[in-house]
Every structure is written in C-alpha cells, then in structure tokens.
C-alpha cells in the first residue's frame, strides 16, 4: 500500500474522530444556548429540600486546580433558595470543603447526595452531632454568600479546588425547609457555540477529505495490481452456464484446509490483534467512503471506482481475518496485510456495477435490508451484516460473532472443540459456516451500496460459491 495514502487515511480518521468530539461539545453548547432563560441562565428544575438538622450541605464539588481565567470570567454559577417560611432569613453560601467540615464538626447536618427530577426524589445522608452551629454570618471563610428572606440568589465565579454549598438559617437554628434552583450563566454562549461548531465542520471536512484521498488512492493501487472487479470475463455471456450467469455479484470463497492445528484457535484472538487495530482505521474509512459514494450515486448513478475498489479491499481484508479467526476457524495461515487479491485461502470479489439506481441508495441499506438483518440476527448475531461488520456493534472491529449469541457462533465453537479433540474440521460443518458467512457478506455489500441486486434468501454452502472470477492476474 502507498505510504502517503495510508498516512492520509490514518490522519483523516484521527482528525474526523476529533471533529466528532468537537461537534459533540458544540451541540451541547448550542442546546445550552437554546435552553437559556431571559436572564441568560441555564437552570435545573427547582428541588424542594428539607432537613430537621442545622444545615443542608451539598456533596463536594471538585474542580481542576487551575481554571483558565478566560473561562472563569465567562461562567457564573447561580443558586437560588426560597424558604418555606417567608419570615425566616436563610443563608446560601459556598466555601472550601475543608472549612465547611471544620465548621460543622459535631453539628448535626444533612448531606444531599443525589437529586432526581422525574419524578422528584432526593437522597440524604444525615450526619449526627450534639453541638449548636455558630452563626454562619460571622464566618470569614465564605468564598461567596447571600442571605435574606423570601428568595435569595448566590452567584459565584468557579475556582479551582474542592467546594461545598451550604444552606442554613442565619441564626444557625435547626430545621431548614427551602426550594433550591441551581443554574449557570455563560457569557457569549451563542458565539462560542457557533465557533465550536464551525471548527468541528472545518475539521470534519479536512478529515473526510483526507480519508477519501487516501482510500481512493489505495483503491486505484489495488485495482492496478490485479485486473479490477469491473473487468468482464472473456467468455461471451451466451456461452456461460446457467449457474455462472445467475451467480451473485459478491463472490466469497474459503478453501477447506487439509489439516489444522488442534489448539491454535484458542489464541487466534491474540494473534489477530494487529489486524484488529488496522481494521479500526480501515472500517472508519469504509464508513466515510460509503457515505461519499452514496452521495455520488444519488447524483450520478455511479460508484466512484477508486472508492469501490478500496471498499472491496476492506471487505476482503475483513473476510480473511474472520476466516482465520472466529467466524470460521478455516485456516491457520496468517492473513496478509493488504487490500489486494492474493493466494490466501479466503477471498472475496465484487463485480463493479456500471450503473446503480439513484433512488434506492436512500433505502437499500436500512429499509430494504431489514428482512435480511432479522434473519442474520439469528444466524450471525445482531445487526451483523450491515453494521457489526463495520465495527459499530458490540462484537468488535471485525464483527466477530458471539460464541453463544448466534447460530454461527455456536457452529464455530463446535468446530473448535472438534479440532481440539480430533484435529479435523467436519466437512458439512465447514460448508454450513461458509454459507452463513457468504450470506453475511452479500448483505454487507448490498448495504454498502455496491450492488443493486437484492441478496438471495439462501445458504449457498461450500467453499467455492460457484465463482467465475472477475479478476485475472496481470499479463
């Protein structure tokens, strides 16, 4: 593979990942901006809190030791308290946790450990004591405080360290019954959200562009070293057998081995780790290039050749790793690190479609493929064909099936046990495993927009798939 193209693909994946993270932050900031009230405050619902002790105390709020002054100047924490007794004066204050602990040592108080709003429920941790609290108004260590009757509001600029919020009667007497509303005000939140979203868009464009550049180059390189999937066979169509004419454009093969190691399959998950790492980046590129190809098909009816050959190469790579590991245990020969066709026992080819339907590109990968997904959820586990293969499911970056979560997983486990005790892979079992995998990859290619031909609902068992090769070695 071209070093520059590989580098572009990896950098594109990393930049795109960063872009999505920044996008998430931007979306949160945008939601915060929309949720602001007329005062520019983002508030939680009001919580009615009560205690028979001398104080209501929050859990410790630990902030980083050093907060950027620009952040601190823009952010204001706001807490409002309203006493149930309009004539009673209450204090709301925030102070270093160590000072609050010293002040309330021996004084009965209540720590609010958790608050849920739908439905409302507060959890308290009561701290016993027999002392009477000194007047909170006389304490000098408050970082910020406010007191009064009716509704009292405290505002505080965040600082590094460990902090505690305290609500008390100003005379330190027992029995605190208040409604509390906490919120935050962020200065210029709208422009900040817009800036973050713009930065994420720029990063995403750069990342996707780098992925497409790398993938298209790798796809063209793979196609140049072998006759591409798009080249037709030399024989006239009329001379082909009925089986050859009706073959599905996705051809998956796996040669049945003469012999296999009895115990190697127990550690193949370790041996395949380098492939899993590479496939994380390849499958990220696969998702992006499939999306770009979908846009191209929607407007032109054509699948860009470079992206097509790259995606076929990725599926081929995935199939080799799966054939070696826990989708088949079909070979002890280590998979090559290449998108190209080789003499490895596991191979996959896809005929290049000269023309694709523009309309079905919007529905084939989800709506039209749903019947297959339902069947394959039993045969291969979960949304294996369309999504787990691409690493978005719980099965990992190569879509390996659960050993006990699908028919395929159980069959492969039986094959492994048979190898362990007999050193042989039962032929009928091997053929069935290949048939399920063949179904999976046909649906995967269809969902990835590589063909308009609907996958058949059948198990074409056996190693060969009735292949008529659409690729020939270069002459």
ABEGO torsion letter per residue (X at the ends): XBAAAAAAAAAAAAAAAAAAAAAAAAAAAAAAAAABBAAGBBBBBBBBBBBABABBBBBBBBBBABBBAAAAAABBBBBBBBBABAABBBBBBBBBAAAAAAAABGBBBBBBABBBAOBBBBBBBBBBBABBBBBAAABAABABBBBEBEBBBBBBBBBBEBBBBBBBBAAGBBGBBBBBBBBBBBBGAAAAAAAAAAAAAAAAAAAAAAAAAAAAAAAAAAAAABBBAABBBABBAAABBAAAAABBABBBBBBBBABBBAAAAAAAAAAAAAAAAAAAAAAAAAAAAAAAAAAAAAAAGBBBAAAAAAAAAAAAAAAAAAAABAAAGABABBBBBBABBBABABBBBBBBBABBBAAAAAAAAAAAAAAAAAAAAAAAEEBAAAAAAAGABAAEAAGBBBAAABAAAAAAAAAAAAAAAAGBBBAAAAAAAAAAAAAAAAAAAAAAGABABBBBBBBBBEAAGGBBBABBBBX
